Amino acid sequence: KELLLAGVEAPAPAAGVGAGEAGQQHKRTPSGSVAIDLGLLSGGLGGGGGQSGSGSVHDDSVLADVLGSLELAVGQHRTAWNHVYINMVGTTVDDLPRVEAAIASFIHLTFEDLRRLKVSCVEVRVGGGEVVALNTSGLKFKMTSTVFDQSLGAPRLPLYPLLDKIQRKRMICQNLNSTYAYDFPEIFANVLAESAAGIKGKSSSTAGSSTGTYGVRRLVELVLEASPTASNLPYGHSKAGKLVEVERAPGSNDVGMVCWRACLNTEEYPGGREIILVANDITHMSGSLSPKEDAVYRAAFDLAVAEGLPAVYISANSGARIGLDEAVKAAFRVAWQDPHKPAKGFKYLYLTEDDFEMLGANGRVVANRVVDEATGEVRFALTDVCGGQGVECLQGSGEIAAATSRAYKSTVTIAYVTGRSVGIGAYCSRLCQRVIQHADAPLILTGASALNKVLGREVYTSNAQIGGPRVMGANGVSHLIVPDDVRGVSSILRWLSYIPAKRGGPLPFSSPALLAIPDTIHRPIGFTPPNLPHDPREMLEHFFDRGSFMEVMNDWGRSVVTGRARLGGLPIGAVAVETRTSEKTVPADPAFEGAQIAEETQAGQVWFPDSAFKTAQAIGDMNREGLPLIIFANWRGFAGGLRDMYGEILKYGAYIVDALREYRQPIFVYIPTGGELRGGAWVVIDSSINPEQMEFYAADGSKGGVLEPEGVVDIKFRREDLVKVMKRTCPAMQKFGSV
């Protein structure tokens, strides 16, 4: 798990040779060492002389070799907690600052690659000192420099310590492309701190000193404490305890579900906003869910509902726990047909008389008393093993599914899927409705290997093939796909930035001047939709505060665009129409012979079953988030062909009416310039559906009607009408009289 580079010789540049030229002249020695200039340890890193500029690592640099070697090693061996060691010979302690600066620039520019390659340490030996950059949590490198006592001569290299308990847990999570549960609060703090730094850099006069306080203001872990009044109830019963605050070291949990009450200082709430954060500990029993985990999860979501706080679920699990009775597993014996020839099979499995006396109590096993004919030994032949964990885990799964459903109806629920989410874990993620998925985290009901055994052949190659982002993003289960956990947390925080701190609270305000692209309320939109097919996102970017639009479910139901944005600093939901033709791909299931990929073309300005369902779901989510809504109406109607009718277009179109009728915030229906609204599309968004909340607007140049002209003519101007007009207006036809 270590990458050991050969010694690197670093002579001073020759007279008359610039640092940049010396850097270009480095070459390998016969021993494998590389002669380079210290000022360009990383070749083209940041430009010559350590100046920033290139923003990349030169292909011919030593540190580029590090990345290349890591790509090969990690790709072949799938290692984690990797260690990079560079020994620079011929250097002195005076070179330490330059080496430290070069390594810092290298880590800054290649951090995403180093994290993807699971590098935990970069160590560089320089003469009488060393530079060590540690990334123990997988979130950021912390660099230290050490100068050795030169009077003692060359120091003896210290032994590398064994990984401690927390580091081993982190390594397990790295191998699963995830982050240790107890490190997620630190990710929240880091993302908020970076956000504050960005705001302060854009507008120091506006940000003031408050930006320095952005982060996790207060974090307290919650554990389930047994209730004295329910001492006779098993741990995991819905009334067996309540959540209490504790202070304990990370990794002290004995249950694979942990939760916190977190107070976050954000741009919208500099004084702090609270959330309930729940996370699977995938290092505990592979993240499987037993009644103990179910009890913590259920109590956390019930707490969020009771206080009206957003609930965030970090989903990394293996589904409901399948437990065996370990004591029986270790004690049972085998009665062979022929003890000398086990290949002939066995008669039965049994427990000895002493083991049965100990294990047979409370119905843990069911057995028949047997006396061995050869030895006269009394045995108990097993017929059933009832110990371990079984259907009680399934019952607990049903309870947490119900708790998640209740929470979605009552407050804001967000699920982030990392590592993997299986069975009930996948259901709970979906029941949160707002799902953010890590690109390498499958969201599945059953693993590929188990399905292959059921099918009797090797059909599926990986879990990602079944429930990866290409599946879950395209079918609308996952709203956002992110490449790593840092961006996953960033997406969670951005989503929360549109949502009130508590259920029914005021909308959070964010000054347009502090956006990624500073904006002002008083400006012309500066965009007129063309009459030709165009990208509606361009209109949304101009209409709302610049850079504030966050699209969700962009790979599903592509004839509709949904998301959240800000208008004058206030959050608002948005539904717009794709005017261009889009493609829908239905993957071929390898479990069915002859299955082929199906490509469907979907016309613009038309609701199809998937986009109608997407519209209804987006409206329902925004309603529960307490957001006003604007619908940029530009539909010609619903698709009504055989495939669409079979695909339940009527059902999903009706869902839109249901969602709008239940909406409790203002709804603005706006037909933009050049837009049109016809037939059933008008019906399902007419203001009469919810007159207390809905208002209808139309821009100059927009159109509305029952049917398109061709359809009206076909229905209302039939052959007999056409003949009458011909006779009335055409002189040639009038000669025929009444013929």
Secondary structure in CASP SS format (residue, H / E / C, confidence):
PFRMAT SS
TARGET T0000
AUTHOR 0000-0000-0000
METHOD secondary structure of the structure
MODEL  1
K C 1.00
E E 1.00
L E 1.00
L E 1.00
L C 1.00
A C 1.00
G C 1.00
V E 1.00
E E 1.00
A C 1.00
P C 1.00
A C 1.00
P C 1.00
A C 1.00
A C 1.00
G C 1.00
V C 1.00
G C 1.00
A H 1.00
G H 1.00
E H 1.00
A H 1.00
G H 1.00
Q H 1.00
Q C 1.00
H C 1.00
K E 1.00
R E 1.00
T C 1.00
P C 1.00
S C 1.00
G C 1.00
S C 1.00
V E 1.00
A E 1.00
I C 1.00
D C 1.00
L H 1.00
G H 1.00
L H 1.00
L C 1.00
S C 1.00
G C 1.00
G C 1.00
L C 1.00
G C 1.00
G C 1.00
G H 1.00
G H 1.00
G H 1.00
Q C 1.00
S C 1.00
G C 1.00
S C 1.00
G C 1.00
S C 1.00
V C 1.00
H C 1.00
D C 1.00
D C 1.00
S C 1.00
V H 1.00
L H 1.00
A H 1.00
D H 1.00
V H 1.00
L H 1.00
G H 1.00
S H 1.00
L H 1.00
E H 1.00
L H 1.00
A H 1.00
V H 1.00
G H 1.00
Q H 1.00
H H 1.00
R C 1.00
T C 1.00
A C 1.00
W C 1.00
N E 1.00
H E 1.00
V E 1.00
Y E 1.00
I E 1.00
N E 1.00
M E 1.00
V E 1.00
G C 1.00
T C 1.00
T C 1.00
V H 1.00
D H 1.00
D H 1.00
L H 1.00
P H 1.00
R H 1.00
V H 1.00
E H 1.00
A H 1.00
A H 1.00
I H 1.00
A H 1.00
S H 1.00
F H 1.00
I H 1.00
H H 1.00
L H 1.00
T C 1.00
F H 1.00
E H 1.00
D H 1.00
L H 1.00
R H 1.00
R H 1.00
L C 1.00
K C 1.00
V E 1.00
S E 1.00
C E 1.00
V E 1.00
E E 1.00
V E 1.00
R E 1.00
V E 1.00
G C 1.00
G C 1.00
G E 1.00
E E 1.00
V E 1.00
V E 1.00
A E 1.00
L E 1.00
N C 1.00
T C 1.00
S C 1.00
G C 1.00
L C 1.00
K C 1.00
F C 1.00
K E 1.00
M E 1.00
T E 1.00
S E 1.00
T E 1.00
V E 1.00
F C 1.00
D C 1.00
Q H 1.00
S H 1.00
L H 1.00
G C 1.00
A C 1.00
P C 1.00
R C 1.00
L C 1.00
P C 1.00
L C 1.00
Y C 1.00
P C 1.00
L C 1.00
L C 1.00
D C 1.00
K H 1.00
I H 1.00
Q H 1.00
R H 1.00
K H 1.00
R H 1.00
M H 1.00
I H 1.00
C H 1.00
Q H 1.00
N H 1.00
L C 1.00
N C 1.00
S C 1.00
T C 1.00
Y C 1.00
A H 1.00
Y H 1.00
D H 1.00
F H 1.00
P H 1.00
E H 1.00
I H 1.00
F H 1.00
A H 1.00
N H 1.00
V H 1.00
L H 1.00
A H 1.00
E H 1.00
S H 1.00
A H 1.00
A H 1.00
G H 1.00
I H 1.00
K H 1.00
G H 1.00
K H 1.00
S C 1.00
S H 1.00
S H 1.00
T H 1.00
A H 1.00
G H 1.00
S H 1.00
S H 1.00
T H 1.00
G H 1.00
T H 1.00
Y C 1.00
G E 1.00
V E 1.00
R E 1.00
R E 1.00
L E 1.00
V E 1.00
E E 1.00
L E 1.00
V E 1.00
L E 1.00
E E 1.00
A E 1.00
S C 1.00
P H 1.00
T H 1.00
A H 1.00
S C 1.00
N C 1.00
L C 1.00
P C 1.00
Y C 1.00
G C 1.00
H C 1.00
S C 1.00
K C 1.00
A C 1.00
G E 1.00
K E 1.00
L E 1.00
V E 1.00
E E 1.00
V E 1.00
E C 1.00
R C 1.00
A C 1.00
P C 1.00
G C 1.00
S C 1.00
N C 1.00
D C 1.00
V C 1.00
G C 1.00
M E 1.00
V E 1.00
C E 1.00
W E 1.00
R E 1.00
A E 1.00
C E 1.00
L E 1.00
N E 1.00
T C 1.00
E C 1.00
E C 1.00
Y C 1.00
P C 1.00
G C 1.00
G C 1.00
R E 1.00
E E 1.00
I E 1.00
I E 1.00
L E 1.00
V E 1.00
A E 1.00
N E 1.00
D C 1.00
I C 1.00
T C 1.00
H C 1.00
M H 1.00
S H 1.00
G H 1.00
S C 1.00
L E 1.00
S C 1.00
P H 1.00
K H 1.00
E H 1.00
D H 1.00
A H 1.00
V H 1.00
Y H 1.00
R H 1.00
A H 1.00
A H 1.00
F H 1.00
D H 1.00
L H 1.00
A H 1.00
V H 1.00
A H 1.00
E H 1.00
G C 1.00
L C 1.00
P C 1.00
A E 1.00
V E 1.00
Y E 1.00
I E 1.00
S E 1.00
A C 1.00
N C 1.00
S C 1.00
G C 1.00
A E 1.00
R C 1.00
I C 1.00
G C 1.00
L C 1.00
D C 1.00
E H 1.00
A H 1.00
V H 1.00
K H 1.00
A H 1.00
A H 1.00
F C 1.00
R E 1.00
V E 1.00
A E 1.00
W E 1.00
Q C 1.00
D C 1.00
P C 1.00
H C 1.00
K C 1.00
P H 1.00
A H 1.00
K H 1.00
G C 1.00
F E 1.00
K E 1.00
Y E 1.00
L E 1.00
Y E 1.00
L E 1.00
T E 1.00
E H 1.00
D H 1.00
D H 1.00
F H 1.00
E H 1.00
M H 1.00
L H 1.00
G C 1.00
A H 1.00
N H 1.00
G H 1.00
R C 1.00
V E 1.00
V E 1.00
A E 1.00
N E 1.00
R E 1.00
V E 1.00
V E 1.00
D C 1.00
E C 1.00
A C 1.00
T C 1.00
G C 1.00
E C 1.00
V E 1.00
R E 1.00
F E 1.00
A E 1.00
L E 1.00
T E 1.00
D E 1.00
V E 1.00
C C 1.00
G C 1.00
G C 1.00
Q C 1.00
G C 1.00
V H 1.00
E H 1.00
C H 1.00
L H 1.00
Q H 1.00
G H 1.00
S H 1.00
G H 1.00
E H 1.00
I H 1.00
A H 1.00
A H 1.00
A H 1.00
T H 1.00
S H 1.00
R H 1.00
A H 1.00
Y H 1.00
K H 1.00
S H 1.00
T C 1.00
V C 1.00
T E 1.00
I E 1.00
A E 1.00
Y E 1.00
V E 1.00
T C 1.00
G C 1.00
R C 1.00
S E 1.00
V E 1.00
G C 1.00
I H 1.00
G H 1.00
A H 1.00
Y H 1.00
C H 1.00
S H 1.00
R H 1.00
L H 1.00
C C 1.00
Q C 1.00
R E 1.00
V E 1.00
I E 1.00
Q E 1.00
H E 1.00
A C 1.00
D C 1.00
A C 1.00
P C 1.00
L E 1.00
I E 1.00
L C 1.00
T C 1.00
G C 1.00
A H 1.00
S H 1.00
A H 1.00
L H 1.00
N H 1.00
K H 1.00
V H 1.00
L H 1.00
G C 1.00
R C 1.00
E C 1.00
V C 1.00
Y C 1.00
T C 1.00
S C 1.00
N H 1.00
A H 1.00
Q H 1.00
I H 1.00
G H 1.00
G C 1.00
P H 1.00
R H 1.00
V H 1.00
M H 1.00
G C 1.00
A C 1.00
N C 1.00
G C 1.00
V C 1.00
S C 1.00
H C 1.00
L E 1.00
I E 1.00
V E 1.00
P C 1.00
D C 1.00
D H 1.00
V H 1.00
R H 1.00
G H 1.00
V H 1.00
S H 1.00
S H 1.00
I H 1.00
L H 1.00
R H 1.00
W H 1.00
L H 1.00
S C 1.00
Y C 1.00
I C 1.00
P C 1.00
A C 1.00
K C 1.00
R C 1.00
G C 1.00
G C 1.00
P C 1.00
L C 1.00
P C 1.00
F C 1.00
S C 1.00
S C 1.00
P H 1.00
A H 1.00
L H 1.00
L C 1.00
A C 1.00
I C 1.00
P C 1.00
D C 1.00
T C 1.00
I C 1.00
H C 1.00
R C 1.00
P C 1.00
I C 1.00
G C 1.00
F C 1.00
T C 1.00
P C 1.00
P C 1.00
N C 1.00
L C 1.00
P C 1.00
H C 1.00
D C 1.00
P H 1.00
R H 1.00
E H 1.00
M H 1.00
L H 1.00
E H 1.00
H H 1.00
F H 1.00
F C 1.00
D C 1.00
R C 1.00
G C 1.00
S C 1.00
F C 1.00
M E 1.00
E E 1.00
V E 1.00
M C 1.00
N C 1.00
D C 1.00
W C 1.00
G C 1.00
R C 1.00
S C 1.00
V E 1.00
V E 1.00
T E 1.00
G E 1.00
R E 1.00
A E 1.00
R E 1.00
L E 1.00
G C 1.00
G C 1.00
L E 1.00
P E 1.00
I E 1.00
G E 1.00
A E 1.00
V E 1.00
A E 1.00
V E 1.00
E C 1.00
T C 1.00
R C 1.00
T C 1.00
S E 1.00
E E 1.00
K E 1.00
T E 1.00
V E 1.00
P C 1.00
A C 1.00
D C 1.00
P C 1.00
A C 1.00
F C 1.00
E C 1.00
G C 1.00
A C 1.00
Q C 1.00
I C 1.00
A E 1.00
E E 1.00
E E 1.00
T E 1.00
Q E 1.00
A C 1.00
G C 1.00
Q C 1.00
V E 1.00
W E 1.00
F C 1.00
P H 1.00
D H 1.00
S H 1.00
A H 1.00
F H 1.00
K H 1.00
T H 1.00
A H 1.00
Q H 1.00
A H 1.00
I H 1.00
G H 1.00
D H 1.00
M H 1.00
N H 1.00
R H 1.00
E C 1.00
G C 1.00
L C 1.00
P C 1.00
L E 1.00
I E 1.00
I E 1.00
F E 1.00
A C 1.00
N C 1.00
W C 1.00
R C 1.00
G E 1.00
F E 1.00
A C 1.00
G C 1.00
G C 1.00
L H 1.00
R H 1.00
D H 1.00
M H 1.00
Y H 1.00
G C 1.00
E C 1.00
I H 1.00
L H 1.00
K H 1.00
Y H 1.00
G H 1.00
A H 1.00
Y H 1.00
I H 1.00
V H 1.00
D H 1.00
A H 1.00
L H 1.00
R H 1.00
E C 1.00
Y C 1.00
R C 1.00
Q C 1.00
P C 1.00
I E 1.00
F E 1.00
V E 1.00
Y E 1.00
I E 1.00
P C 1.00
T C 1.00
G C 1.00
G C 1.00
E E 1.00
L E 1.00
R E 1.00
G H 1.00
G H 1.00
A H 1.00
W H 1.00
V H 1.00
V H 1.00
I C 1.00
D C 1.00
S H 1.00
S H 1.00
I H 1.00
N C 1.00
P C 1.00
E C 1.00
Q C 1.00
M E 1.00
E E 1.00
F E 1.00
Y E 1.00
A E 1.00
A C 1.00
D C 1.00
G C 1.00
S C 1.00
K E 1.00
G E 1.00
G E 1.00
V C 1.00
L C 1.00
E C 1.00
P H 1.00
E H 1.00
G H 1.00
V H 1.00
V H 1.00
D H 1.00
I H 1.00
K H 1.00
F C 1.00
R C 1.00
R H 1.00
E H 1.00
D H 1.00
L H 1.00
V H 1.00
K H 1.00
V H 1.00
M H 1.00
K H 1.00
R H 1.00
T H 1.00
C C 1.00
P H 1.00
A H 1.00
M H 1.00
Q H 1.00
K C 1.00
F C 1.00
G C 1.00
S C 1.00
V C 1.00
END
